[in-house]
Amino acid sequence: MSMVALEGLRPWVLQRLTAVYLVVYTIYVTIFWLFFETFTFDHWRQWVAGDINQILIALFYLSVFVHAWVGVRDILLDYIKPFLIRLLLLFAVAIFLIGSGFWMIRILMMVNA
């Protein structure tokens, strides 16, 4: 298999792996909430503050960011032909996703405070 063929395979695999994790985590959270009788803010905070859940939540958002980056990147590369506009849009998307990632880290850290 040539390296050119791998250029399209890597994003495809990333998109599929992140999609699988997003579905599995969504099912996990849905089942948890269905079997929890009363779910108040304090219950939610305790649940999110758990070490395992914080790791799972961080992986969830990382998967969302990677999934979004691959999807938006492919759309921009396919449909935006002027190089400068494409580069600016890719930069804007990257800055937005990185900023969202820092915001997510801040939120997870505030839950433990």
C-alpha positions in Angstrom: 0.0 0.0 0.0 1.4 3.4 -1.0 1.7 6.4 1.3 -0.8 8.3 -0.8 -3.4 5.6 -0.1 -2.7 6.0 3.7 -3.4 9.7 3.6 -7.1 9.1 3.3 -7.1 6.0 5.4 -5.8 7.7 8.6 -8.6 10.3 8.9 -11.2 7.7 8.0 -10.0 5.4 10.8 -9.8 8.3 13.2 -13.4 9.3 12.3 -14.7 5.7 12.8 -12.8 5.2 16.1 -14.0 8.4 17.6 -17.6 7.7 16.4 -17.5 4.3 18.1 -16.3 5.9 21.4 -18.9 8.7 21.2 -21.7 6.1 20.8 -20.4 3.8 23.6 -20.0 6.7 26.0 -23.5 8.1 25.1 -25.0 4.7 25.9 -23.1 4.5 29.2 -24.3 8.0 30.3 -27.9 7.3 29.1 -28.0 4.0 31.0 -26.6 5.6 34.1 -29.2 8.4 34.1 -32.0 6.0 33.4 -31.2 3.9 36.5 -30.5 6.9 38.8 -33.8 7.7 40.6 -33.1 11.4 41.4 -30.5 13.3 39.7 -29.8 16.7 41.3 -26.9 19.1 40.7 -25.1 17.6 43.7 -25.4 14.1 42.4 -24.2 15.3 39.0 -21.2 17.0 40.6 -20.2 13.9 42.6 -20.6 11.8 39.5 -18.4 14.1 37.4 -15.8 14.5 40.2 -15.1 10.8 40.1 -11.6 10.0 38.7 -12.9 7.4 36.2 -15.7 9.6 35.0 -13.4 12.6 34.5 -11.1 10.5 32.3 -14.1 9.2 30.4 -15.5 12.7 30.0 -12.1 14.0 28.9 -11.8 11.2 26.3 -15.4 12.0 25.2 -14.5 15.6 24.5 -11.2 14.7 22.9 -13.1 12.3 20.6 -15.6 15.1 19.8 -12.8 17.5 18.9 -10.9 15.0 16.8 -14.1 13.8 15.1 -15.1 17.5 14.3 -11.6 18.4 13.1 -11.5 15.5 10.6 -15.0 16.1 9.4 -14.7 19.9 9.0 -11.1 19.6 7.6 -12.3 17.2 4.9 -15.3 19.4 4.0 -13.1 22.5 3.7 -10.4 20.7 1.7 -13.1 19.4 -0.7 -15.2 22.4 -1.2 -13.1 25.6 -0.5 -10.8 26.0 -3.5 -9.0 29.3 -2.8 -6.0 28.4 -0.7 -5.9 31.4 1.5 -9.6 31.2 2.4 -9.2 27.5 3.1 -6.2 28.1 5.3 -7.9 30.9 7.3 -11.0 28.7 7.8 -8.9 25.7 8.9 -7.0 28.1 11.3 -10.3 29.4 12.7 -11.7 25.9 13.3 -8.4 24.8 14.9 -8.4 27.8 17.3 -12.1 27.2 18.2 -11.5 23.5 18.9 -8.3 24.2 21.0 -10.2 26.9 22.9 -13.1 24.5 23.5 -10.6 21.9 24.8 -9.1 24.4 27.3 -12.6 25.4 28.4 -13.5 21.7 29.0 -10.3 21.2 31.0 -11.2 24.3 33.1 -14.7 22.9 33.7 -13.4 19.5 34.8 -10.9 21.2 37.2 -13.6 23.4 38.7 -15.8 20.4 39.5 -13.0 19.1 41.9 -12.5 22.5 43.5 
